[in-house]
Amino acid sequence: MTLTRKKTFAFFLVVLFVLLVMVEIGARVLEKPDSFDTIRMFQHSDSISFKLADQGDFRHRTGEYDVIYHIEDGLRNPKTDFSAPNGSFRIVLLGDSFFFGHGVSDQAALARRLEAELNQGRERPRVQVVNASYASGKSPDDNYVFLKNRISSLKPDLILHGFFIYNDVADVAADVWEAVDEHGLPLRVRSEADNRGHPPFYLTTPLLSSLASYRYFGKALYRFGLARPAGLTPQGLERYEHIVKMIYDPASTGDRNFQAELERTIRCCRAMKDLARRSSAEYMVVLIPALLQIDSDSVEARNYLRYYGLDLAGLDLKMPQRLIGAMLDQNATGYVDLLAENVLASADYYHVDGHWNPEGHRKVADRLGRVVETLFLSGR
């Protein structure tokens, strides 16, 4: 190679390097933290749809909030030695994003607010609240398998199970029970409509995943159908959307698929109650209303109606709580219906995101604190 060609080649490499650096800088400026951090927070689990990372701080930023989720030992919880008896009454929260505290800081989330509420004015804390939401997956079948595997180590006195009426039944419908016990209850759950347990390749490729430009490249492949998210199937997505579309539809009472999935979901709740009883613990369900049920004119509500082509006039927005509540009553399972008790108002939700804001968490903590105080802490 002549000297001139070597200089040309070297110049080309320098220009290429500068261009790549500029692309990377631009990608880092444009990338939203939540598009990277919150995906990293979820990891593959051998027994449920996903689990949380062992530890770390994960930023979640949207137009409505900018918060950090602190994870310790796979829980959104301060580091806890569960083997050390401390004489306190231990409450374990199970559920999905609402009980986890999606969109609010650690201290503003239900777990810490409820703990503070029940320990207020006491020199020595009498109650410990463990936030196992999301660590226990995203639906009642996940929650059951998690509880079955962890109840002996968590040692709860009370289990509060957050049941989001909008999609908990749909999540169960989209799940495959890959292994069941002699009673037909799940031992291993795999979701076909939620791939948070299967991080995309652009977040798991050694070295390259640290580059924002590489992550943008990976997202582009998914967006244009050149790569397919692992774990998702057309059948699973169809089952999920069928249930979500029918959750407020009076015709769902005559839909065999809907009724079968509702029964499968409540079976998992019954099984959690039985697990709790065998461990000398109590179990209570908290029925969480969707924003649509409180404010049908919110952005989140309008998006739901538009996406599924539904007419609000043909829906029965209180039907899910009636159906689920009646089935829980049949099994003598205690529950708190936040919709029927008018605990929440439209202003307690993020209107685009659809989750509770800090004021919503405060109100729910106040209501559950009074329930726990009356039913489970009398005389303590």
N, C-alpha and C positions, 0 to 999 in steps of 0.2 A: 504494500500500500504506500503510495507516494505521500510526501509531507502535506501537500494540499488536501488530499482526500482525508488524511488523519485529522487535519484541522476542521474540515467540513463535518466529519463524523462527530468530533468532540463538540463542535458548536451545536449540532443537532441534539446531542445528549443533554447539553446544558439547557437548551430551549425547552426540550421535553420535560426535564426536571422542574424548570420554573413553571411550566404550564400545569403540571401535576400538583405542585405546591399551591398554585393559585386556585385550582379546582378544589383542593382539600380545604383551603381556607374558606372559600365560598360555601362549601357544603357544611362546614362547622358553624358558619354564621347563620345559615338558613335552617339547619336542623333543629327541630323542637326537642327539648330534653325528654318529654314524655314519650316520644316516638321511639326512643332508645332505652331509657331507664326502666319504664314500667314493663316492657317486654322482658328485660333481663331479670326482673323480680320473680318471674314464674319459671319453674323448672319441671322437668319430667319426673313423674312418680310411677313406681311399679304397681301401685295399688289403686290410685284414684286419678282423676283427670289431670291434675297438676299439683304441685306443691310450691311453697315459697322458697326462695334462696335461703341458705343457712344464715347469712348475715349481710348487712350492708345498708347504705342509705340510698334511696331511690327517689329521684325527683319526678314529680308529676305536674306538668304545667299546661293549662288551657287558657282560653280567654276569660274563664270564670274563677280560676284559682291557680296558685303556684305553691305546692307543698312538698315536703319530704316525708317519705315513709321509712321509718327505721325498723329494720328486721333483725331480730336476735334469736338465735337457735331455731330458725324456721318459723317464728311467730312475730307478729307485730306487737311486741310486748317487751317490757324491761327484762333483763336477764333474771331468770328465776330458777332457784334450786328446788325442783319439785320433790326431791327426796327428803328435804328437811321440813319436818312438821313445825308449823309456826302458830298453831292454835287458831288460825283465822278461818273464816267461812269462805271457801273458794268457789267462785262462779266462773264457769268456762263458757265463752261465747262461741257458738258455731254459726256458720252462715256464709254469705257471699259478700259482695262489695259494700252493702249498707252497714252491716255490723263491723266489717273491716275498717271502715272509715274512709272510703273513697272520696278524695277531694278535700279532706280536712287534715289538719296537723295531728300529730300523735296525741297531744294534750286536749285537743278539741273533739276527738273521736269518742264514741259511746263508751268504750271500755274504761278509759281513764276518767271520764265524767261520772260514770256510774260508781266507780270505786271511790272517787272523792265525795260523791253524794252520800254514800252509805257509811263513810268514815268521818263525816263532818262533825267537828266538835269533840272528837275523841283523841286522847293522848296516844293511845295505842291502837293502830288499825285493827279492826275486827273482820274486815272483808278484803279479799284479794280477788281481782277480776283478771282473768287470763283471756286475751284475745286470740282465739284459734280460728277466727274467720279467715277464709282464703287458704290458710294452712290446711284446712279441712276440705278443700276443693270448692266447688261452686254450686252444689245442688244436694238435696237430701240423701241421695244414694251415696255420693262422695262423703257427706258428713257422717253417715252411718258407718262406712268402712273405716274412716279415720278414727271415729270414736271407739269402735271395736278394737282397733289396734293400739289405741293410746289411752284408754280410760284408766288402766291400771297405773300408768305413769303420771297422768294429769291429776288424778285423785280429786275429782270435783265433788262438791256438796250439792251444787245446783248447775244444771246445764240450761242455758237460754239459747234457743235455736231460732235464729232469724229466718223466716220463711217469706221470701219475696214473691207475692202472688203473680206478678207479671210473667216471670219466666222460669220459676223453679220447676214447675211441672214439665215445661217444654225442655228444660235441660235434662231431666230424667228421661224424657221420651227420646232424646238424641243420644242417650248413653247405651252402650253395650255392656252387659254384665258378663264378662269373660269367664268368671268362675263364680259359682254359687254354693251355699252350704246346703245341708239336708233339708232346710226349711225354705229353700228357694231365695234366700236373701243374698245380696252380692258380697263377694269376697274380693273381687277385682273389677274396677270400673274403667271403661275407656270411652271418651266422648268422641262422637263423629261430627260435632258441630262447634267444638271449641278446641283450638289448637295451641292454647297457651302452654300445654305440657310438651309441645314440640317447637322449640325456638327455631326461627328461620335460619337458614344457612349463613346469612350475612351477619348474624350475631354470634356464631359458633366457630367460624373459620379462624384458626390460630393466626395471630398478628394482623391479618387483613381486617378482621372485624373491628379493630380499633380505629380504622379509617372511616370518617364520615362519608367520603366519596364512594367507598366500597359499599357502605350501607345503603346509600342512595341508589347505586347500581342494582343491588339486590331487590330493593323495593320496586324499582322499575320493572324488573323481570316478573315479579308477582302481579303488578298492576296490569301489565299487558298480556298476561296469561302465558308467559314463556317459562314460568316456574309455578308449581302448585304447592300450596301450604300442606305440610304433612299432617295427617290425622283427620282431615276433613273428608267427608264423602257426600255426594249428592243426596243419598238416602237420609243421612243424618240431618243435613240441613233442611230437607223437606219435612221430616218429622218435627223438627224444632219449630219451623215456621207455621206448620199446621196448628200446633197447640197454641202458640202465641196469638195467632189470628183468631182463635175461637175462645180465648180465655174470658171474654166479656159477652160472647154471643149466646143468647138463650138456646139456640139450636144445638149447642155443645152437649146438653143433657141427653140428647138422643144420638150422639156420635159415639160409636163403640170404641174407636181408637182413643178419643179424648177420655172417656170414662176409664178405660183400661190403664192409661198412663196416670190418671189421677189416683186410682187405687194403688198402683205400684209406688207412687210417691208417698202416700199415706202409710203404706206398709213399712216404709223406711222410718217414718216418724214413730210408728208403734214400736219398731225394733229398737230405736234409740231410747224410748221410754223404758223398755224391758231391760236394756243394758244398764241404764241408770239405776233402776230398782235393785238389780242384782249387785250393784256396787254401793248400795245404801245411799244413793243420791236421788235428787229430784230432777225432773225434766219438764220444761215448759216451752211452748211455741209462741213466738211473737210474729203475728201476721203483719207484714210490711206493705202498705199501700203504694201503688204507683202514682206518680204525679198526675197522670190522666184522670184518676179517680177524684182528685182534689181540685184540679184546675185543667179543664178540658181545652182551654185556649192557650196553654203554654206551648213553647216551641217543641218540646219533647213530645207532647200529646199530639200536636198537629202532624209532626213527622210520622208518628205511628199510624194515624188514621190515613194519611196520604199514601204511605208505603204499602199498606194492606188493602187500600181501596175501600175503607169502611165508612159507613155513615153513623155518626154519633147517635142519631135518633133510634137506630136499631139495636143499640147495645144496652146491656144491663150492667152498669159499672160496679154495682155492689154484689154481683153474683159470685165472684170467686171466693170472697170471704164467707158467704152463706154456705156454699158447697163444702169448702175445706173445713169451716167451723163445725158443720153438722157431722162430718166424718170424724173429726177429733172428739166431738162430744160422744159419739158412739163408742169410742175407745177410752172414755174417761181421761182424755189427755187435756191438761190445762193449757189455756192459751190467752194471750192478750191481743185484742183486735184494735190496732191503732186507728183504723178508719172509723169503726163504729163508735169509738170513744172520742172522736174529734180531737185527737192529740195534736195533729199536724195541720198547718195551713200552707197555702201556696208559697208564701214567703219563706218557708222553711226548706225549700228545695232549690237547687240550681236549675234554672228553667231550660237551659239547653242540654245540660248533662243529665238531669233527671234524678240526681242523688241528693241526699240531705246535705245542707250546708251546716256550719257550726251551730246555728240556732236550732236547726232540726235535731241535731244530736243532743243538744241541751234539753230540749223538750222530751225526747224519748228517754233520756237518762233520768229525768225527773219523774216521769210516769213509772218506769220500771223500778226505780228506786223505791217508790211508795208501795208497789206490788211486792217486791222482795221483802221490804221491811215488815209488811203486814202478814204475809204468808209464810215466810221462812226464817225471819230473824227475831220474832217475838220472844222476849225474855233473854236474848243474848247480849 
